[in-house]
Amino acid sequence: MKLAVFNTHSYDKAFFAEANGQFGLSISYFEPRLTSETAKLAENYPAVCAFVNDVIDREVIEQLAKGGTRLIALRSAGYNNVDMSAAKQYGITVANVPAYSPESVAEYTVGLMLTLNRKIHRAYNRVKENNFALNGFIGFDFHNCTVGVIGTGRIGTAVVKILNGMGCKILAHDIIENNTCIDLGVNYVGLSKLLAESDVITLHCPMTEDNYHIIDEQAINIMKERVMLINTSRGGLIDTEAVIEGLKSGKISNLGLDVYENEKPMLYDDHSNELLLDDVLGRLLTFPNVLITGHQGFFTKDALSSIANTTLFNAKCFYEGKASGNEL
C-alpha cells in the first residue's frame, strides 16, 4: 500500500509518521510540489497525496493516470486546484479532508481581527524601539459591532461561536442556512445587505466559479465606510486590485489576509533572499493597515494530526476497496 506525498516539509513527515502507526502504509516523501515537471515521480504509485498549492491540472492528471495513479488524496479541504472533470475522465478518485480543525482557522481569523483593530503588530514593533506613544492605535469595541460572515460551514460556524461570545451582532450569507448559527441569533441576509451593514466582513466560503472575486469593485462600493475585511479562506474570493483601490480611498480601514490569489508560487518556502517580483503583493505590503500571513490559519498540532489521520484513512480505504466518505 504505497503513497507518494508531495510538497513535503519536516512537520508533514512528523505528523504522517505518527499517524501511520495505525495504517501501515508505505510512504515516500517528495519535497517538490506536484506539477507537470514532477508528476513523473509518482510513477507506479497508485495513490498520491497533494496540498493546496500543488498544480493538479489536466496535464498533471494525464501523467498521473499513465503512471498508474488511481487516487489523489488531498491533505486539505479545498480542491479548487484540481481539475475534477479530468480526474473523472481518467478514473482517478479524489478525496479530501473536509473537517480537520475548523477551530484552528476560526481562532486565527479572530486573531487577525483583534490584531488589526488594536494595532498589536505595530505596537510590538514600536515598543521594541523604546517608543510607547499611543497615537494612531485607536481601535473599537467588538462588543455590539456588526460582523458579516460570508459562508457558514464548519469554519464559518466556529467563527460565529467566538464572535457571539464577544457580544457581536452577526449577519450571515450562505446558500444554506445553518441551524446552529440561527440558534445563536445570527441573521441570514442577502449579500448586498451584509456588505452594506457590516463593520467587519470575514470570508469563509469555498472558491467556485460562481463566487470568484465575490469581493470586487461593485461589492466594495456597497460596503460601509471604514470597513474591516478579513480573508482566511481562498485568495481568489477577493479582487486584489479592487481592494487596493478601497484601501487607497479609505473605504477599507483594515485588511487581514492569510490567503492571496497569487500565492501558489511562494507558499511554504523561504524567499527572503529573492527579489519580490509580484508588484500587487508589493503594493499591499506598503499599507500600514494591512496584515498578510502565509496561509497558516490551519497550522496547529491538532489540525495537522487530524489532517494526517484523515488523509491516511482515505488512502487505506482506497486500497481496501471501501469508501471513506470523503470522496469528491
C-alpha positions, 0 to 999 in steps of 0.5 A: 500500500504505497503513497507518494506525498508531495510538497513535503516539509519536516512537520508533514513527515512528523505528523504522517509518521505518527499517524501511520502507526495505525495504517501501515502504509508505505510512504515516500516523501517528495519535497517538490510540489506536484506539477507537470515537471514532477508528476513523473515521480509518482510513477507506479504509485497508485495513490498520491497525496497533494496540498493546496498549492500543488498544480493538479491540472489536466496535464498533471492528471494525464501523467498521473493516470499513465503512471498508474495513479488511481487516487489523489488524496488531498491533505486539505479541504479545498480542491479548487486546484484540481481539475475534477472533470479530468480526474473523472475522465481518467478514473482517478478518485479524489478525496479530501479532508473536509473537517480537520480543525475548523477551530484552528482557522476560526481562532486565527481569523479572530486573531487577525481581527483583534490584531488589526483593530488594536494595532498589536503588530505595530505596537510590538514593533514600536515598543521594541524601539523604546517608543510607547506613544499611543497615537494612531492605535485607536481601535473599537469595541467588538462588543455590539459591532456588526460582523458579516460572515460570508459562508457558514460551514464548519469554519464559518460556524466556529467563527460565529461561536467566538464572535457571539461570545464577544457580544457581536451582532452577526449577519450571515450569507450562505446558500444554506442556512445553518441551524446552529448559527440561527440558534445563536441569533445570527441573521441570514441576509442577502449579500448586498445587505451584509456588505452594506451593514457590516463593520467587519466582513470575514470570508469563509466560503469555498472558491467556485466559479460562481463566487470568484472575486465575490469581493470586487469593485461593485461589492466594495462600493456597497460596503460601509465606510471604514470597513474591516475585511478579513480573508482566511479562506481562498485568495481568489474570493477577493479582487486584489486590485479592487481592494487596493483601490478601497484601501487607497480611498479609505473605504477599507480601514483594515485588511487581514489576509492569510490567503492571496490569489497569487500565492501558489508560487511562494507558499511554504518556502523561504524567499527572503533572499529573492527579489519580490517580483509580484508588484500587487503583493508589493503594493499591499505590503506598503499599507500600514493597515494591512496584515498578510500571513502565509496561509497558516490559519490551519497550522496547529498540532491538532489540525495537522494530526487530524489532517494526517489521520484523515488523509491516511484513512482515505488512502487505506480505504482506497486500497481496501476497496471501501469508501471513506466518505470523503470522496469528491 
